[in-house]
Amino acid sequence: MGELYVQVAAIICVSLFFLLAVFQLLLTIGFPFGEASMGGFYKILPKPLRIVSAASALILVLMGFVFLQHARIISFGFHTSG
């Protein structure tokens, strides 16, 4: 029963990571949401901050995969003890 709670929590976290990654990708392609991110100084992020935003989106996606792997929802062939 405890593993089910871990899997549900992981799916909730991954869903939030996915939404944040989509937000970061929208910032990367130039949507005017810059005031809601990175200090709120720019309405549309300049090119250097767009690169940072794209890197943030990639990190969020990778974190999502780590959560799914740790909760044993997906497997990449890495075996962990326990």
N, C-alpha and C positions, 0 to 999 in steps of 0.2 A: 504494500500500500504506500509506503514511503517513497518508492521509486516513481510512482505515478505523480505524486506532488512535485517531485524534482523535475519531471518531464513537463508538467503543466507550467511550472515557474519558468523553465527554460524557454518554452514556446512563447510565453508572454514577453520575456526579455528580448528574444530574437525579433518578435514583432515590433517592439519599440526601436530596436537597433535598425530594423529595415525602414521604418518611417523616418528616422533621423538620417539614414543614408540617402533616402529619396530627397529629403530636404536639402542635404548637402549637394547632391547632384543638380538640383534645381538652381542652387546658388552658383554652381560651377558653370552652367550654361547661360547664366545672366539674368535670371529672374530677379525682380526687385524686392527681395526679402532680406537684403543685407542689414537692414535696421534691426532685425530680429536675431542677428548673429554677429560674432566676432567684434563685439564692442559697440555695434550699432552706428558707427561713424559714417559708413557708406550705404547708400540705398542700393546701388548695384556694385558688387565687389569688383575691385580692380584685378588685373590679371594675376599678380602674385598671390592675392588672397583666394582667387579661384583655384589656383594650383593647390593651396593648402586645403581648400574645401574638398577637392577631389581626393586628396590623400586621406582626409577625415572619413569620407564615404567608404573608401577601401578598407580602412582600419575597422570601421563599424561592421562591415560585411564579414571580415575575418573574425572579429569578436563573436559574431553570431554563429559562425561555423564552430568556433571553440565551445560555445555554450551547448550547441546541439551534439557535438562529439562527447562532451563531458557528461551530458544527460543520457547518453546512449540512444539518441534518436536517430543519428546517422553514424556511419562508420567509414573511416578512410583507411582502414587496415592497421591502424595503430592500436595495439592492445595495452590497456592499462591494468595494473593489478587492483584487485578489490572488487 
